[in-house]
């Protein structure tokens, strides 16, 4: 017998930075500064990320392009892999992601790609707790999501490797 299963995603939407908790607004500011220094000579689409650690430290990252497109890396993974390399035992509490373009105005929140979502799932699994995700374009509304499984509900994780 077949049945439909429903997956629910909860996103909290804010109209402006003024509505956010100060720590979220500060994290978005770091992400915006990181986007300003992204290496994006081909797409001219600069993405910045900022990861908030349990100890209060913020680790920035930005997209790094390469003329051989698959050789580049997204801002989210740059920031998270930097955390893994420099702070391997400190839990990730939140990540803010924003983008800017020289060619058009991005006035809506930017969601991470599938590969970045999967990496975030790994960091959530490692820490045993959800990572708060804060998304914004150059301006406009801000989306806050309480965990990666809300935007990647059917994720692949290590428990799938263990069998039954």
C-alpha positions in Angstrom: 0.0 0.0 0.0 1.4 3.4 -0.9 1.0 6.6 1.1 2.1 10.2 0.8 4.6 11.6 3.2 4.8 15.3 3.8 8.1 17.2 4.5 7.8 20.5 6.2 10.3 23.3 6.0 10.1 26.2 8.5 11.7 29.5 7.5 11.5 32.6 9.6 11.5 35.7 7.4 12.6 39.2 8.6 12.1 42.4 6.6 15.3 44.1 7.7 18.5 43.7 9.6 17.0 45.8 12.4 14.6 43.0 13.2 17.4 40.4 13.7 19.2 39.6 17.0 22.4 41.7 17.1 24.5 38.5 16.8 22.8 37.5 13.5 23.2 41.0 12.1 26.9 41.0 13.0 27.4 37.6 11.4 25.7 38.8 8.2 28.0 41.8 8.2 31.1 39.6 8.3 29.6 37.5 5.5 29.1 40.7 3.4 32.7 41.7 4.0 33.8 38.3 2.9 31.7 38.5 -0.2 33.5 41.8 -1.1 36.8 40.0 -1.3 35.6 36.9 -3.1 37.6 35.7 -6.1 34.9 35.6 -8.8 36.4 37.0 -12.0 34.2 34.8 -14.3 30.7 34.9 -12.8 31.1 38.3 -11.0 28.8 36.7 -8.4 30.5 37.2 -5.0 29.3 35.0 -2.1 30.4 35.4 1.5 29.8 33.2 4.5 30.5 33.6 8.1 30.5 30.7 10.6 29.8 31.4 14.3 31.6 28.9 16.6 30.5 27.9 20.1 33.4 29.9 21.6 32.1 33.1 19.9 34.8 33.2 17.2 33.6 34.0 13.7 35.3 32.3 10.7 34.7 33.9 7.3 34.8 32.4 3.8 34.1 33.4 0.2 33.7 31.8 -3.1 36.9 31.0 -5.0 36.5 30.6 -8.8 38.8 29.0 -11.3 38.8 29.1 -15.1 38.1 25.3 -14.8 34.8 25.9 -13.1 34.6 22.6 -11.1 37.9 23.5 -9.5 36.4 26.4 -7.6 34.8 26.3 -4.2 31.7 27.8 -2.6 31.9 30.3 0.3 30.1 28.0 2.7 32.6 25.1 2.2 35.6 27.5 2.3 34.4 28.7 5.7 33.4 25.3 7.1 36.6 23.6 5.9 38.6 26.4 7.5 36.8 25.6 10.7 37.6 21.9 10.3 41.3 22.7 9.7 41.8 25.3 12.4 39.1 24.6 15.0 38.3 20.8 14.6 36.8 20.4 18.1 34.7 23.5 18.3 31.0 23.3 17.5 29.5 25.4 14.7 26.5 27.3 16.0 25.4 29.3 12.9 26.4 30.3 9.4 25.4 33.5 7.6 25.4 33.5 3.8 25.0 36.5 1.5 25.8 37.3 -2.1 26.5 40.3 -4.3 26.7 40.7 -8.1 28.2 43.4 -10.2 25.7 42.7 -13.0 22.4 42.7 -11.1 20.8 43.4 -7.7 20.2 40.3 -5.7 17.2 41.3 -3.5 16.2 38.0 -2.1 18.0 35.5 0.2 20.5 33.1 -1.4 20.2 29.5 -0.4 23.3 27.2 -0.4 23.9 24.7 -3.2 23.3 21.0 -2.6 27.0 20.2 -2.0 27.2 22.9 0.7 24.1 21.6 2.3 25.5 18.2 2.5 28.7 19.5 4.1 26.6 21.4 6.6 24.8 18.1 7.4 28.2 16.5 8.2 29.1 19.4 10.6 25.6 19.1 12.3 26.1 15.3 12.7 29.6 15.8 14.1 28.4 18.3 16.7 25.1 16.5 17.5 23.2 19.8 17.1 21.6 21.9 14.5 23.3 24.8 12.7 21.3 28.0 12.5 21.4 29.3 8.9 20.9 33.0 8.1 20.4 34.0 4.4 20.3 37.3 2.7 21.0 38.8 -0.8 22.5 42.3 -1.2 19.3 43.7 0.4 15.8 42.8 1.2 14.3 40.1 3.3 16.3 37.8 5.5 15.6 34.1 6.0 16.6 32.2 9.1 16.4 28.4 9.2 17.0 26.4 12.4 18.8 23.5 10.9 20.2 22.0 7.7 17.7 19.2 7.6 15.0 21.9 7.1 16.6 22.6 3.7 17.9 19.2 3.0 15.4 16.8 4.5 16.5 13.6 2.8 20.1 14.1 3.5 22.8 11.3 3.3 24.5 10.7 6.6 26.9 8.2 8.1 24.1 6.2 9.7 23.2 5.1 6.2 26.6 3.4 5.8 26.0 1.1 8.8 23.2 -1.0 7.3 20.4 -2.4 9.3 
